[in-house]
Amino acid sequence: MKLICLDSSAWIAVAHDGPNAKKFFRAMADAEQVLVSAISIYEIARYTTRVAGDAATEKLLAFVSLHPVAPVSDEIATLAAALGARHQLAMADALIYATCIFHHAELWTQDADFKGLPNVKCIPIPT
């Protein structure tokens, strides 16, 4: 089964019609299942509330929640600590990446902090 996980930057690109939105939509359509990290819910809500308001945030979260949301378990937190240290990832990024690794999902992102990591499809933001 092809399982993908969009990180927060990808969800935000989709929601706000960023330059890579169509690529992320295509990845979602091609996947058998899209997994959402609970950490992405926080980052999506925080960003969207700031730039587009509460109504837009509610609408986006309703769309995101159509997909299974993976909570942060103790196993994922422990894995995130190791991955964060190994790859110099910030806490949120390490938790999102660990969620993908734990669930055998490919991470789709436009965040350069993930570039070159195994099981990551990094699509750079066009300049």
VMD Tcl script that draws the C-alpha trace (Angstrom):
set ca {
  {0.00 0.00 0.00}
  {1.33 3.43 -0.92}
  {1.03 5.55 2.20}
  {2.14 9.17 2.17}
  {2.23 11.88 4.78}
  {2.23 15.56 3.87}
  {4.14 17.72 6.27}
  {2.81 21.07 7.43}
  {4.44 23.04 4.63}
  {2.76 20.83 2.04}
  {-0.69 21.17 3.65}
  {-0.22 24.93 3.84}
  {0.79 25.03 0.15}
  {-2.35 23.06 -0.72}
  {-4.61 25.26 1.40}
  {-3.19 28.57 0.28}
  {-2.61 27.64 -3.38}
  {1.16 27.75 -3.12}
  {3.38 27.08 -6.13}
  {3.65 23.34 -5.30}
  {-0.04 22.82 -4.47}
  {-0.80 20.86 -7.66}
  {2.12 18.49 -7.06}
  {0.90 17.75 -3.54}
  {-2.69 17.26 -4.74}
  {-1.39 14.82 -7.36}
  {0.60 12.92 -4.73}
  {-2.51 12.67 -2.58}
  {-4.56 11.39 -5.52}
  {-1.92 8.79 -6.41}
  {-1.56 7.50 -2.85}
  {-3.73 4.75 -1.45}
  {-3.86 6.60 1.85}
  {-2.74 9.96 3.23}
  {-1.64 10.08 6.86}
  {-1.61 13.28 8.89}
  {0.76 13.85 11.79}
  {-0.93 15.38 14.84}
  {1.96 17.85 14.93}
  {0.97 19.07 11.47}
  {-2.52 19.84 12.78}
  {-0.94 22.27 15.25}
  {1.32 23.91 12.66}
  {-1.45 24.16 10.06}
  {-3.88 25.72 12.55}
  {-1.33 28.17 13.91}
  {-0.25 29.39 10.47}
  {-3.70 29.53 8.90}
  {-5.27 31.32 11.87}
  {-2.55 33.97 11.64}
  {-2.78 34.55 7.88}
  {-6.42 33.76 7.06}
  {-8.44 33.72 10.29}
  {-10.51 31.26 12.26}
  {-13.09 30.44 9.58}
  {-10.39 29.47 7.06}
  {-8.65 27.40 9.73}
  {-11.84 25.49 10.54}
  {-12.43 24.78 6.86}
  {-8.87 23.57 6.31}
  {-8.85 21.38 9.40}
  {-12.15 19.81 8.30}
  {-10.46 18.86 5.00}
  {-7.29 17.60 6.68}
  {-9.28 15.52 9.17}
  {-10.81 13.52 6.31}
  {-7.52 11.60 6.50}
  {-6.34 9.48 9.45}
  {-4.45 11.51 12.05}
  {-1.51 9.80 13.74}
  {-1.11 10.80 17.39}
  {2.27 11.19 19.02}
  {2.89 7.99 20.96}
  {5.78 7.29 23.29}
  {7.38 5.18 20.53}
  {7.13 8.04 18.03}
  {8.46 10.55 20.57}
  {11.46 8.33 21.32}
  {12.13 7.77 17.62}
  {11.80 11.52 17.02}
  {14.45 12.25 19.66}
  {16.90 9.92 17.91}
  {16.07 11.17 14.41}
  {16.20 14.80 15.53}
  {19.65 14.34 17.00}
  {20.92 12.35 14.02}
  {19.63 14.75 11.35}
  {19.61 18.05 13.28}
  {15.84 18.43 12.99}
  {13.75 20.82 15.07}
  {11.31 19.13 17.44}
  {8.20 19.50 15.24}
  {10.05 18.31 12.14}
  {11.53 15.35 14.03}
  {8.07 14.35 15.29}
  {6.54 14.56 11.82}
  {9.42 12.59 10.30}
  {9.28 9.97 13.06}
  {5.54 9.59 12.47}
  {6.24 8.80 8.82}
  {9.03 6.35 9.60}
  {6.96 4.61 12.30}
  {3.99 4.18 9.94}
  {6.09 3.32 6.85}
  {4.84 6.40 5.02}
  {6.70 8.56 2.53}
  {6.98 12.17 3.68}
  {6.08 14.82 1.10}
  {7.38 18.29 1.87}
  {8.75 21.52 0.51}
  {10.78 22.13 3.69}
  {14.49 22.02 2.81}
  {15.31 20.76 6.34}
  {14.16 17.31 5.16}
  {16.13 17.32 1.90}
  {18.20 14.19 1.39}
  {16.61 12.17 4.19}
  {15.45 8.63 3.46}
  {11.76 8.19 2.67}
  {11.30 11.89 1.88}
  {10.07 13.50 -1.32}
  {11.23 17.11 -1.09}
  {9.83 19.47 -3.70}
  {11.68 22.79 -3.57}
  {9.72 26.02 -3.64}
  {10.29 27.63 -7.05}
  {12.20 30.89 -6.92}
}
mol new
graphics top color blue
foreach p $ca { graphics top sphere $p radius 0.5 }
foreach p [lrange $ca 0 end-1] q [lrange $ca 1 end] { graphics top cylinder $p $q radius 0.2 }
display resetview
